């Protein structure tokens, strides 16, 4: 996990520098959103949410949807 984190931060830095002055403005929120979305999908596949009930899953996916739309 540490390797993935370091690699993703490194790729963010490279990509943000390629976007010029807009890099940090656009790149950081997108980077953080992708971290949450990736963790959510992997958590679903790993079964972390299987016994949590429908309401917490619905609330969580609502939050992910807001991240994607905004």
N, CA, C, O and CB atoms as a CASP TS submission, in Angstrom:
PFRMAT TS
TARGET T0000
AUTHOR 0000-0000-0000
METHOD Language model
MODEL 1
PARENT N/A
ATOM      1  N   UNK     1       0.829  -1.192   0.000  1.00  0.00           N
ATOM      2  CA  UNK     1       0.000   0.000   0.000  1.00  0.00           C
ATOM      3  C   UNK     1       0.868   1.247   0.000  1.00  0.00           C
ATOM      4  O   UNK     1       0.547   2.234  -0.663  1.00  0.00           O
ATOM      5  CB  UNK     1      -0.941   0.002   1.206  1.00  0.00           C
ATOM      6  N   UNK     2       1.967   1.204   0.743  1.00  0.00           N
ATOM      7  CA  UNK     2       2.847   2.372   0.777  1.00  0.00           C
ATOM      8  C   UNK     2       3.423   2.646  -0.608  1.00  0.00           C
ATOM      9  O   UNK     2       3.568   3.801  -1.007  1.00  0.00           O
ATOM     10  CB  UNK     2       3.984   2.165   1.797  1.00  0.00           C
ATOM     11  N   UNK     3       3.747   1.592  -1.331  1.00  0.00           N
ATOM     12  CA  UNK     3       4.258   1.765  -2.686  1.00  0.00           C
ATOM     13  C   UNK     3       3.227   2.385  -3.610  1.00  0.00           C
ATOM     14  O   UNK     3       3.551   3.259  -4.415  1.00  0.00           O
ATOM     15  CB  UNK     3       4.710   0.438  -3.245  1.00  0.00           C
ATOM     16  N   UNK     4       1.972   1.930  -3.495  1.00  0.00           N
ATOM     17  CA  UNK     4       0.904   2.515  -4.307  1.00  0.00           C
ATOM     18  C   UNK     4       0.688   3.979  -3.950  1.00  0.00           C
ATOM     19  O   UNK     4       0.499   4.816  -4.833  1.00  0.00           O
ATOM     20  CB  UNK     4      -0.400   1.732  -4.124  1.00  0.00           C
ATOM     21  N   UNK     5       0.715   4.289  -2.646  1.00  0.00           N
ATOM     22  CA  UNK     5       0.529   5.673  -2.217  1.00  0.00           C
ATOM     23  C   UNK     5       1.645   6.553  -2.767  1.00  0.00           C
ATOM     24  O   UNK     5       1.381   7.622  -3.317  1.00  0.00           O
ATOM     25  CB  UNK     5       0.483   5.763  -0.680  1.00  0.00           C
ATOM     26  N   UNK     6       2.891   6.106  -2.622  1.00  0.00           N
ATOM     27  CA  UNK     6       4.014   6.891  -3.118  1.00  0.00           C
ATOM     28  C   UNK     6       3.929   7.067  -4.627  1.00  0.00           C
ATOM     29  O   UNK     6       4.147   8.162  -5.146  1.00  0.00           O
ATOM     30  CB  UNK     6       5.337   6.231  -2.736  1.00  0.00           C
ATOM     31  N   UNK     7       3.615   5.991  -5.322  1.00  0.00           N
ATOM     32  CA  UNK     7       3.489   6.063  -6.775  1.00  0.00           C
ATOM     33  C   UNK     7       2.383   7.005  -7.223  1.00  0.00           C
ATOM     34  O   UNK     7       2.561   7.764  -8.176  1.00  0.00           O
ATOM     35  CB  UNK     7       3.235   4.691  -7.333  1.00  0.00           C
ATOM     36  N   UNK     8       1.247   6.961  -6.544  1.00  0.00           N
ATOM     37  CA  UNK     8       0.142   7.839  -6.935  1.00  0.00           C
ATOM     38  C   UNK     8       0.482   9.300  -6.653  1.00  0.00           C
ATOM     39  O   UNK     8       0.125  10.180  -7.436  1.00  0.00           O
ATOM     40  CB  UNK     8      -1.147   7.445  -6.194  1.00  0.00           C
ATOM     41  N   UNK     9       1.166   9.564  -5.550  1.00  0.00           N
ATOM     42  CA  UNK     9       1.572  10.937  -5.242  1.00  0.00           C
ATOM     43  C   UNK     9       2.600  11.426  -6.253  1.00  0.00           C
ATOM     44  O   UNK     9       2.566  12.586  -6.665  1.00  0.00           O
ATOM     45  CB  UNK     9       2.144  11.028  -3.814  1.00  0.00           C
ATOM     46  N   UNK    10       3.499  10.562  -6.646  1.00  0.00           N
ATOM     47  CA  UNK    10       4.487  10.913  -7.663  1.00  0.00           C
ATOM     48  C   UNK    10       3.809  11.216  -8.999  1.00  0.00           C
ATOM     49  O   UNK    10       4.140  12.204  -9.655  1.00  0.00           O
ATOM     50  CB  UNK    10       5.508   9.777  -7.831  1.00  0.00           C
ATOM     51  N   UNK    11       2.867  10.372  -9.399  1.00  0.00           N
ATOM     52  CA  UNK    11       2.141  10.617 -10.651  1.00  0.00           C
ATOM     53  C   UNK    11       1.316  11.893 -10.585  1.00  0.00           C
ATOM     54  O   UNK    11       1.208  12.615 -11.576  1.00  0.00           O
ATOM     55  CB  UNK    11       1.235   9.436 -10.975  1.00  0.00           C
ATOM     56  N   UNK    12       0.731  12.178  -9.418  1.00  0.00           N
ATOM     57  CA  UNK    12       0.002  13.436  -9.260  1.00  0.00           C
ATOM     58  C   UNK    12       0.939  14.618  -9.484  1.00  0.00           C
ATOM     59  O   UNK    12       0.599  15.554 -10.207  1.00  0.00           O
ATOM     60  CB  UNK    12      -0.646  13.520  -7.861  1.00  0.00           C
ATOM     61  N   UNK    13       2.108  14.577  -8.869  1.00  0.00           N
ATOM     62  CA  UNK    13       3.067  15.671  -9.025  1.00  0.00           C
ATOM     63  C   UNK    13       3.488  15.866 -10.461  1.00  0.00           C
ATOM     64  O   UNK    13       3.588  17.001 -10.928  1.00  0.00           O
ATOM     65  CB  UNK    13       4.280  15.423  -8.177  1.00  0.00           C
ATOM     66  N   UNK    14       3.739  14.779 -11.172  1.00  0.00           N
ATOM     67  CA  UNK    14       4.117  14.880 -12.587  1.00  0.00           C
ATOM     68  C   UNK    14       2.975  15.440 -13.431  1.00  0.00           C
ATOM     69  O   UNK    14       3.188  16.305 -14.282  1.00  0.00           O
ATOM     70  CB  UNK    14       4.537  13.508 -13.125  1.00  0.00           C
ATOM     71  N   UNK    15       1.772  14.946 -13.192  1.00  0.00           N
ATOM     72  CA  UNK    15       0.619  15.404 -13.964  1.00  0.00           C
ATOM     73  C   UNK    15       0.272  16.854 -13.646  1.00  0.00           C
ATOM     74  O   UNK    15      -0.055  17.622 -14.551  1.00  0.00           O
ATOM     75  CB  UNK    15      -0.586  14.512 -13.693  1.00  0.00           C
ATOM     76  N   UNK    16       0.340  17.238 -12.375  1.00  0.00           N
ATOM     77  CA  UNK    16       0.019  18.612 -11.994  1.00  0.00           C
ATOM     78  C   UNK    16       1.007  19.589 -12.612  1.00  0.00           C
ATOM     79  O   UNK    16       0.627  20.691 -13.010  1.00  0.00           O
ATOM     80  CB  UNK    16       0.016  18.759 -10.471  1.00  0.00           C
ATOM     81  N   UNK    17       2.249  19.198 -12.693  1.00  0.00           N
ATOM     82  CA  UNK    17       3.235  20.096 -13.307  1.00  0.00           C
ATOM     83  C   UNK    17       2.988  20.248 -14.805  1.00  0.00           C
ATOM     84  O   UNK    17       3.295  21.298 -15.371  1.00  0.00           O
ATOM     85  CB  UNK    17       4.659  19.575 -13.062  1.00  0.00           C
ATOM     86  N   UNK    18       2.448  19.237 -15.450  1.00  0.00           N
ATOM     87  CA  UNK    18       2.146  19.310 -16.884  1.00  0.00           C
ATOM     88  C   UNK    18       0.944  20.211 -17.172  1.00  0.00           C
ATOM     89  O   UNK    18       0.804  20.723 -18.283  1.00  0.00           O
ATOM     90  CB  UNK    18       1.885  17.909 -17.435  1.00  0.00           C
ATOM     91  N   UNK    19       0.080  20.404 -16.180  1.00  0.00           N
ATOM     92  CA  UNK    19      -1.106  21.237 -16.370  1.00  0.00           C
ATOM     93  C   UNK    19      -0.832  22.714 -16.116  1.00  0.00           C
ATOM     94  O   UNK    19      -1.724  23.546 -16.283  1.00  0.00           O
ATOM     95  CB  UNK    19      -2.214  20.766 -15.462  1.00  0.00           C
ATOM     96  N   UNK    20       0.371  23.041 -15.720  1.00  0.00           N
ATOM     97  CA  UNK    20       0.735  24.440 -15.488  1.00  0.00           C
ATOM     98  C   UNK    20       0.097  24.991 -14.221  1.00  0.00           C
ATOM     99  O   UNK    20       0.035  24.309 -13.198  1.00  0.00           O
ATOM    100  CB  UNK    20       0.328  25.291 -16.677  1.00  0.00           C
ATOM    101  N   UNK    21      -0.376  26.229 -14.300  1.00  0.00           N
ATOM    102  CA  UNK    21      -0.939  26.873 -13.106  1.00  0.00           C
ATOM    103  C   UNK    21      -2.248  26.226 -12.666  1.00  0.00           C
ATOM    104  O   UNK    21      -2.628  26.333 -11.500  1.00  0.00           O
ATOM    105  CB  UNK    21      -1.167  28.354 -13.370  1.00  0.00           C
ATOM    106  N   UNK    22      -2.935  25.563 -13.574  1.00  0.00           N
ATOM    107  CA  UNK    22      -4.194  24.888 -13.232  1.00  0.00           C
ATOM    108  C   UNK    22      -3.965  23.520 -12.603  1.00  0.00           C
ATOM    109  O   UNK    22      -4.908  22.908 -12.102  1.00  0.00           O
ATOM    110  CB  UNK    22      -5.059  24.736 -14.470  1.00  0.00           C
ATOM    111  N   UNK    23      -2.753  23.042 -12.620  1.00  0.00           N
ATOM    112  CA  UNK    23      -2.451  21.715 -12.109  1.00  0.00           C
ATOM    113  C   UNK    23      -2.907  21.467 -10.685  1.00  0.00           C
ATOM    114  O   UNK    23      -3.669  20.530 -10.448  1.00  0.00           O
ATOM    115  CB  UNK    23      -1.007  21.482 -12.193  1.00  0.00           C
ATOM    116  N   UNK    24      -2.462  22.280  -9.717  1.00  0.00           N
ATOM    117  CA  UNK    24      -2.911  22.049  -8.346  1.00  0.00           C
ATOM    118  C   UNK    24      -4.405  22.304  -8.149  1.00  0.00           C
ATOM    119  O   UNK    24      -5.044  21.652  -7.324  1.00  0.00           O
ATOM    120  CB  UNK    24      -2.129  22.920  -7.406  1.00  0.00           C
ATOM    121  N   UNK    25      -4.954  23.241  -8.896  1.00  0.00           N
ATOM    122  CA  UNK    25      -6.369  23.594  -8.742  1.00  0.00           C
ATOM    123  C   UNK    25      -7.266  22.453  -9.219  1.00  0.00           C
ATOM    124  O   UNK    25      -8.252  22.123  -8.559  1.00  0.00           O
ATOM    125  CB  UNK    25      -6.692  24.886  -9.523  1.00  0.00           C
ATOM    126  N   UNK    26      -6.939  21.862 -10.337  1.00  0.00           N
ATOM    127  CA  UNK    26      -7.736  20.757 -10.873  1.00  0.00           C
ATOM    128  C   UNK    26      -7.254  19.398 -10.400  1.00  0.00           C
ATOM    129  O   UNK    26      -8.054  18.493 -10.162  1.00  0.00           O
ATOM    130  CB  UNK    26      -7.720  20.794 -12.375  1.00  0.00           C
ATOM    131  N   UNK    27      -5.951  19.260 -10.267  1.00  0.00           N
ATOM    132  CA  UNK    27      -5.367  17.958  -9.979  1.00  0.00           C
ATOM    133  C   UNK    27      -5.617  17.454  -8.571  1.00  0.00           C
ATOM    134  O   UNK    27      -5.946  16.282  -8.385  1.00  0.00           O
ATOM    135  CB  UNK    27      -3.917  18.013 -10.216  1.00  0.00           C
ATOM    136  N   UNK    28      -5.465  18.327  -7.565  1.00  0.00           N
ATOM    137  CA  UNK    28      -5.591  17.856  -6.182  1.00  0.00           C
ATOM    138  C   UNK    28      -6.989  17.347  -5.854  1.00  0.00           C
ATOM    139  O   UNK    28      -7.103  16.247  -5.312  1.00  0.00           O
ATOM    140  CB  UNK    28      -5.227  18.967  -5.228  1.00  0.00           C
ATOM    141  N   UNK    29      -8.078  18.094  -6.156  1.00  0.00           N
ATOM    142  CA  UNK    29      -9.412  17.532  -5.878  1.00  0.00           C
ATOM    143  C   UNK    29      -9.688  16.242  -6.647  1.00  0.00           C
ATOM    144  O   UNK    29     -10.305  15.318  -6.117  1.00  0.00           O
ATOM    145  CB  UNK    29     -10.482  18.552  -6.216  1.00  0.00           C
ATOM    146  N   UNK    30      -9.230  16.182  -7.894  1.00  0.00           N
ATOM    147  CA  UNK    30      -9.417  14.961  -8.669  1.00  0.00           C
ATOM    148  C   UNK    30      -8.636  13.805  -8.063  1.00  0.00           C
ATOM    149  O   UNK    30      -9.137  12.682  -7.994  1.00  0.00           O
ATOM    150  CB  UNK    30      -8.991  15.180 -10.117  1.00  0.00           C
ATOM    151  N   UNK    31      -7.429  14.072  -7.630  1.00  0.00           N
ATOM    152  CA  UNK    31      -6.589  13.057  -6.990  1.00  0.00           C
ATOM    153  C   UNK    31      -7.247  12.529  -5.717  1.00  0.00           C
ATOM    154  O   UNK    31      -7.314  11.317  -5.511  1.00  0.00           O
ATOM    155  CB  UNK    31      -5.199  13.634  -6.667  1.00  0.00           C
ATOM    156  N   UNK    32      -7.729  13.422  -4.869  1.00  0.00           N
ATOM    157  CA  UNK    32      -8.373  13.008  -3.617  1.00  0.00           C
ATOM    158  C   UNK    32      -9.668  12.235  -3.890  1.00  0.00           C
ATOM    159  O   UNK    32      -9.955  11.247  -3.215  1.00  0.00           O
ATOM    160  CB  UNK    32      -8.670  14.237  -2.737  1.00  0.00           C
ATOM    161  N   UNK    33     -10.444  12.682  -4.875  1.00  0.00           N
ATOM    162  CA  UNK    33     -11.680  11.983  -5.223  1.00  0.00           C
ATOM    163  C   UNK    33     -11.393  10.577  -5.730  1.00  0.00           C
ATOM    164  O   UNK    33     -12.102   9.632  -5.383  1.00  0.00           O
ATOM    165  CB  UNK    33     -12.459  12.770  -6.276  1.00  0.00           C
ATOM    166  N   UNK    34     -10.362  10.437  -6.546  1.00  0.00           N
ATOM    167  CA  UNK    34     -10.025   9.115  -7.062  1.00  0.00           C
ATOM    168  C   UNK    34      -9.535   8.177  -5.960  1.00  0.00           C
ATOM    169  O   UNK    34      -9.768   6.969  -6.023  1.00  0.00           O
ATOM    170  CB  UNK    34      -8.967   9.234  -8.144  1.00  0.00           C
ATOM    171  N   UNK    35      -8.862   8.724  -4.959  1.00  0.00           N
ATOM    172  CA  UNK    35      -8.456   7.900  -3.818  1.00  0.00           C
ATOM    173  C   UNK    35      -9.684   7.336  -3.112  1.00  0.00           C
ATOM    174  O   UNK    35      -9.732   6.146  -2.800  1.00  0.00           O
ATOM    175  CB  UNK    35      -7.599   8.720  -2.830  1.00  0.00           C
ATOM    176  N   UNK    36     -10.678   8.191  -2.859  1.00  0.00           N
ATOM    177  CA  UNK    36     -11.892   7.751  -2.156  1.00  0.00           C
ATOM    178  C   UNK    36     -12.675   6.754  -3.010  1.00  0.00           C
ATOM    179  O   UNK    36     -13.150   5.739  -2.500  1.00  0.00           O
ATOM    180  CB  UNK    36     -12.785   8.965  -1.799  1.00  0.00           C
ATOM    181  N   UNK    37     -12.808   7.037  -4.297  1.00  0.00           N
ATOM    182  CA  UNK    37     -13.563   6.147  -5.180  1.00  0.00           C
ATOM    183  C   UNK    37     -12.872   4.787  -5.295  1.00  0.00           C
ATOM    184  O   UNK    37     -13.531   3.749  -5.236  1.00  0.00           O
ATOM    185  CB  UNK    37     -13.727   6.784  -6.576  1.00  0.00           C
ATOM    186  N   UNK    38     -11.562   4.791  -5.458  1.00  0.00           N
ATOM    187  CA  UNK    38     -10.820   3.530  -5.556  1.00  0.00           C
ATOM    188  C   UNK    38     -10.935   2.724  -4.273  1.00  0.00           C
ATOM    189  O   UNK    38     -11.146   1.513  -4.322  1.00  0.00           O
ATOM    190  CB  UNK    38      -9.347   3.797  -5.873  1.00  0.00           C
ATOM    191  N   UNK    39     -10.801   3.377  -3.132  1.00  0.00           N
ATOM    192  CA  UNK    39     -10.921   2.680  -1.851  1.00  0.00           C
ATOM    193  C   UNK    39     -12.327   2.120  -1.660  1.00  0.00           C
ATOM    194  O   UNK    39     -12.494   1.037  -1.099  1.00  0.00           O
ATOM    195  CB  UNK    39     -10.570   3.622  -0.695  1.00  0.00           C
ATOM    196  N   UNK    40     -13.331   2.848  -2.122  1.00  0.00           N
ATOM    197  CA  UNK    40     -14.708   2.375  -2.013  1.00  0.00           C
ATOM    198  C   UNK    40     -14.929   1.119  -2.844  1.00  0.00           C
ATOM    199  O   UNK    40     -15.496   0.137  -2.363  1.00  0.00           O
ATOM    200  CB  UNK    40     -15.680   3.466  -2.448  1.00  0.00           C
ATOM    201  N   UNK    41     -14.486   1.156  -4.077  1.00  0.00           N
ATOM    202  CA  UNK    41     -14.676   0.000  -4.962  1.00  0.00           C
ATOM    203  C   UNK    41     -13.909  -1.212  -4.433  1.00  0.00           C
ATOM    204  O   UNK    41     -14.443  -2.321  -4.401  1.00  0.00           O
ATOM    205  CB  UNK    41     -14.219   0.335  -6.401  1.00  0.00           C
ATOM    206  N   UNK    42     -12.671  -1.003  -4.025  1.00  0.00           N
ATOM    207  CA  UNK    42     -11.892  -2.121  -3.488  1.00  0.00           C
ATOM    208  C   UNK    42     -12.506  -2.653  -2.185  1.00  0.00           C
ATOM    209  O   UNK    42     -12.491  -3.859  -1.936  1.00  0.00           O
ATOM    210  CB  UNK    42     -10.434  -1.685  -3.246  1.00  0.00           C
ATOM    211  N   UNK    43     -13.038  -1.762  -1.369  1.00  0.00           N
ATOM    212  CA  UNK    43     -13.707  -2.189  -0.138  1.00  0.00           C
ATOM    213  C   UNK    43     -14.946  -3.020  -0.416  1.00  0.00           C
ATOM    214  O   UNK    43     -15.241  -3.967   0.314  1.00  0.00           O
ATOM    215  CB  UNK    43     -14.084  -0.985   0.697  1.00  0.00           C
ATOM    216  N   UNK    44     -15.670  -2.672  -1.466  1.00  0.00           N
ATOM    217  CA  UNK    44     -16.847  -3.453  -1.837  1.00  0.00           C
ATOM    218  C   UNK    44     -16.436  -4.853  -2.308  1.00  0.00           C
ATOM    219  O   UNK    44     -17.055  -5.850  -1.936  1.00  0.00           O
ATOM    220  CB  UNK    44     -17.649  -2.728  -2.942  1.00  0.00           C
ATOM    221  N   UNK    45     -15.385  -4.911  -3.128  1.00  0.00           N
ATOM    222  CA  UNK    45     -14.914  -6.215  -3.605  1.00  0.00           C
ATOM    223  C   UNK    45     -14.336  -7.059  -2.475  1.00  0.00           C
ATOM    224  O   UNK    45     -14.446  -8.285  -2.501  1.00  0.00           O
ATOM    225  CB  UNK    45     -13.867  -6.028  -4.694  1.00  0.00           C
ATOM    226  N   UNK    46     -13.727  -6.423  -1.495  1.00  0.00           N
ATOM    227  CA  UNK    46     -13.113  -7.143  -0.379  1.00  0.00           C
ATOM    228  C   UNK    46     -14.143  -7.583   0.664  1.00  0.00           C
ATOM    229  O   UNK    46     -13.824  -8.376   1.549  1.00  0.00           O
ATOM    230  CB  UNK    46     -12.056  -6.271   0.280  1.00  0.00           C
ATOM    231  N   UNK    47     -15.362  -7.081   0.568  1.00  0.00           N
ATOM    232  CA  UNK    47     -16.412  -7.474   1.500  1.00  0.00           C
ATOM    233  C   UNK    47     -16.453  -6.666   2.788  1.00  0.00           C
ATOM    234  O   UNK    47     -17.054  -7.104   3.769  1.00  0.00           O
ATOM    235  CB  UNK    47     -16.252  -8.900   1.837  1.00  0.00           C
ATOM    236  N   UNK    48     -15.827  -5.500   2.803  1.00  0.00           N
ATOM    237  CA  UNK    48     -15.827  -4.678   4.014  1.00  0.00           C
ATOM    238  C   UNK    48     -17.220  -4.194   4.399  1.00  0.00           C
ATOM    239  O   UNK    48     -17.487  -3.950   5.576  1.00  0.00           O
ATOM    240  CB  UNK    48     -14.918  -3.491   3.827  1.00  0.00           C
ATOM    241  N   UNK    49     -18.098  -4.055   3.429  1.00  0.00           N
ATOM    242  CA  UNK    49     -19.416  -3.476   3.670  1.00  0.00           C
ATOM    243  C   UNK    49     -20.525  -4.521   3.727  1.00  0.00           C
ATOM    244  O   UNK    49     -21.696  -4.151   3.808  1.00  0.00           O
ATOM    245  CB  UNK    49     -19.731  -2.471   2.598  1.00  0.00           C
ATOM    246  N   UNK    50     -20.203  -5.800   3.689  1.00  0.00           N
ATOM    247  CA  UNK    50     -21.239  -6.819   3.522  1.00  0.00           C
ATOM    248  C   UNK    50     -22.229  -6.897   4.679  1.00  0.00           C
ATOM    249  O   UNK    50     -23.392  -7.225   4.446  1.00  0.00           O
ATOM    250  CB  UNK    50     -20.598  -8.151   3.343  1.00  0.00           C
ATOM    251  N   UNK    51     -21.825  -6.613   5.904  1.00  0.00           N
ATOM    252  CA  UNK    51     -22.740  -6.701   7.046  1.00  0.00           C
ATOM    253  C   UNK    51     -23.145  -5.339   7.594  1.00  0.00           C
ATOM    254  O   UNK    51     -23.621  -5.253   8.726  1.00  0.00           O
ATOM    255  CB  UNK    51     -22.106  -7.511   8.146  1.00  0.00           C
ATOM    256  N   UNK    52     -22.969  -4.285   6.828  1.00  0.00           N
ATOM    257  CA  UNK    52     -23.236  -2.949   7.353  1.00  0.00           C
ATOM    258  C   UNK    52     -24.685  -2.511   7.199  1.00  0.00           C
ATOM    259  O   UNK    52     -25.107  -1.560   7.857  1.00  0.00           O
ATOM    260  CB  UNK    52     -22.350  -1.959   6.676  1.00  0.00           C
ATOM    261  N   UNK    53     -25.439  -3.165   6.366  1.00  0.00           N
ATOM    262  CA  UNK    53     -26.824  -2.772   6.139  1.00  0.00           C
ATOM    263  C   UNK    53     -26.941  -1.898   4.899  1.00  0.00           C
ATOM    264  O   UNK    53     -25.944  -1.479   4.310  1.00  0.00           O
ATOM    265  CB  UNK    53     -27.379  -2.037   7.358  1.00  0.00           C
ATOM    266  N   UNK    54     -28.174  -1.638   4.526  1.00  0.00           N
ATOM    267  CA  UNK    54     -28.422  -0.885   3.291  1.00  0.00           C
ATOM    268  C   UNK    54     -28.218   0.607   3.449  1.00  0.00           C
ATOM    269  O   UNK    54     -27.700   1.251   2.536  1.00  0.00           O
ATOM    270  CB  UNK    54     -29.817  -1.139   2.809  1.00  0.00           C
ATOM    271  N   UNK    55     -28.609   1.180   4.584  1.00  0.00           N
ATOM    272  CA  UNK    55     -28.534   2.626   4.758  1.00  0.00           C
ATOM    273  C   UNK    55     -27.097   3.153   4.723  1.00  0.00           C
ATOM    274  O   UNK    55     -26.845   4.127   4.014  1.00  0.00           O
ATOM    275  CB  UNK    55     -29.185   3.015   6.062  1.00  0.00           C
ATOM    276  N   UNK    56     -26.151   2.568   5.444  1.00  0.00           N
ATOM    277  CA  UNK    56     -24.780   3.078   5.341  1.00  0.00           C
ATOM    278  C   UNK    56     -24.197   2.967   3.934  1.00  0.00           C
ATOM    279  O   UNK    56     -23.453   3.846   3.500  1.00  0.00           O
ATOM    280  CB  UNK    56     -23.893   2.339   6.304  1.00  0.00           C
ATOM    281  N   UNK    57     -24.526   1.905   3.229  1.00  0.00           N
ATOM    282  CA  UNK    57     -24.038   1.756   1.854  1.00  0.00           C
ATOM    283  C   UNK    57     -24.653   2.822   0.960  1.00  0.00           C
ATOM    284  O   UNK    57     -23.965   3.402   0.121  1.00  0.00           O
ATOM    285  CB  UNK    57     -24.361   0.349   1.306  1.00  0.00           C
ATOM    286  N   UNK    58     -25.930   3.079   1.134  1.00  0.00           N
ATOM    287  CA  UNK    58     -26.602   4.110   0.344  1.00  0.00           C
ATOM    288  C   UNK    58     -25.996   5.485   0.617  1.00  0.00           C
ATOM    289  O   UNK    58     -25.758   6.255  -0.314  1.00  0.00           O
ATOM    290  CB  UNK    58     -28.107   4.123   0.650  1.00  0.00           C
ATOM    291  N   UNK    59     -25.750   5.792   1.873  1.00  0.00           N
ATOM    292  CA  UNK    59     -25.136   7.077   2.222  1.00  0.00           C
ATOM    293  C   UNK    59     -23.737   7.190   1.619  1.00  0.00           C
ATOM    294  O   UNK    59     -23.358   8.237   1.093  1.00  0.00           O
ATOM    295  CB  UNK    59     -25.069   7.245   3.753  1.00  0.00           C
ATOM    296  N   UNK    60     -22.983   6.109   1.704  1.00  0.00           N
ATOM    297  CA  UNK    60     -21.630   6.117   1.162  1.00  0.00           C
ATOM    298  C   UNK    60     -21.634   6.329  -0.346  1.00  0.00           C
ATOM    299  O   UNK    60     -20.868   7.149  -0.853  1.00  0.00           O
ATOM    300  CB  UNK    60     -20.919   4.816   1.502  1.00  0.00           C
ATOM    301  N   UNK    61     -22.474   5.613  -1.065  1.00  0.00           N
ATOM    302  CA  UNK    61     -22.530   5.772  -2.513  1.00  0.00           C
ATOM    303  C   UNK    61     -23.075   7.134  -2.913  1.00  0.00           C
ATOM    304  O   UNK    61     -22.719   7.654  -3.970  1.00  0.00           O
ATOM    305  CB  UNK    61     -23.379   4.680  -3.125  1.00  0.00           C
ATOM    306  N   UNK    62     -23.932   7.718  -2.086  1.00  0.00           N
ATOM    307  CA  UNK    62     -24.381   9.088  -2.344  1.00  0.00           C
ATOM    308  C   UNK    62     -23.201  10.047  -2.274  1.00  0.00           C
ATOM    309  O   UNK    62     -23.076  10.942  -3.111  1.00  0.00           O
ATOM    310  CB  UNK    62     -25.473   9.508  -1.335  1.00  0.00           C
ATOM    311  N   UNK    63     -22.342   9.866  -1.290  1.00  0.00           N
ATOM    312  CA  UNK    63     -21.146  10.698  -1.178  1.00  0.00           C
ATOM    313  C   UNK    63     -20.201  10.505  -2.354  1.00  0.00           C
ATOM    314  O   UNK    63     -19.626  11.477  -2.845  1.00  0.00           O
ATOM    315  CB  UNK    63     -20.420  10.394   0.113  1.00  0.00           C
ATOM    316  N   UNK    64     -20.031   9.285  -2.808  1.00  0.00           N
ATOM    317  CA  UNK    64     -19.184   9.024  -3.971  1.00  0.00           C
ATOM    318  C   UNK    64     -19.787   9.664  -5.217  1.00  0.00           C
ATOM    319  O   UNK    64     -19.067  10.215  -6.050  1.00  0.00           O
ATOM    320  CB  UNK    64     -19.001   7.506  -4.183  1.00  0.00           C
ATOM    321  N   UNK    65     -21.091   9.590  -5.339  1.00  0.00           N
ATOM    322  CA  UNK    65     -21.764  10.219  -6.479  1.00  0.00           C
ATOM    323  C   UNK    65     -21.549  11.724  -6.473  1.00  0.00           C
ATOM    324  O   UNK    65     -21.306  12.317  -7.524  1.00  0.00           O
ATOM    325  CB  UNK    65     -23.265   9.903  -6.462  1.00  0.00           C
ATOM    326  N   UNK    66     -21.635  12.346  -5.315  1.00  0.00           N
ATOM    327  CA  UNK    66     -21.371  13.784  -5.215  1.00  0.00           C
ATOM    328  C   UNK    66     -19.931  14.093  -5.643  1.00  0.00           C
ATOM    329  O   UNK    66     -19.691  15.083  -6.334  1.00  0.00           O
ATOM    330  CB  UNK    66     -21.624  14.283  -3.768  1.00  0.00           C
ATOM    331  N   UNK    67     -18.979  13.255  -5.236  1.00  0.00           N
ATOM    332  CA  UNK    67     -17.583  13.469  -5.654  1.00  0.00           C
ATOM    333  C   UNK    67     -17.443  13.408  -7.173  1.00  0.00           C
ATOM    334  O   UNK    67     -16.693  14.186  -7.762  1.00  0.00           O
ATOM    335  CB  UNK    67     -16.662  12.421  -5.002  1.00  0.00           C
ATOM    336  N   UNK    68     -18.160  12.490  -7.801  1.00  0.00           N
ATOM    337  CA  UNK    68     -18.053  12.319  -9.240  1.00  0.00           C
ATOM    338  C   UNK    68     -18.720  13.488  -9.972  1.00  0.00           C
ATOM    339  O   UNK    68     -18.201  13.973 -10.977  1.00  0.00           O
ATOM    340  CB  UNK    68     -18.685  10.985  -9.669  1.00  0.00           C
ATOM    341  N   UNK    69     -19.853  13.930  -9.470  1.00  0.00           N
ATOM    342  CA  UNK    69     -20.602  14.987 -10.160  1.00  0.00           C
ATOM    343  C   UNK    69     -20.044  16.375  -9.939  1.00  0.00           C
ATOM    344  O   UNK    69     -20.201  17.246 -10.795  1.00  0.00           O
ATOM    345  CB  UNK    69     -22.023  14.964  -9.722  1.00  0.00           C
ATOM    346  N   UNK    70     -19.406  16.598  -8.826  1.00  0.00           N
ATOM    347  CA  UNK    70     -18.923  17.963  -8.524  1.00  0.00           C
ATOM    348  C   UNK    70     -17.526  18.104  -8.893  1.00  0.00           C
ATOM    349  O   UNK    70     -16.946  19.175  -8.716  1.00  0.00           O
ATOM    350  CB  UNK    70     -19.086  18.312  -7.081  1.00  0.00           C
TER
END
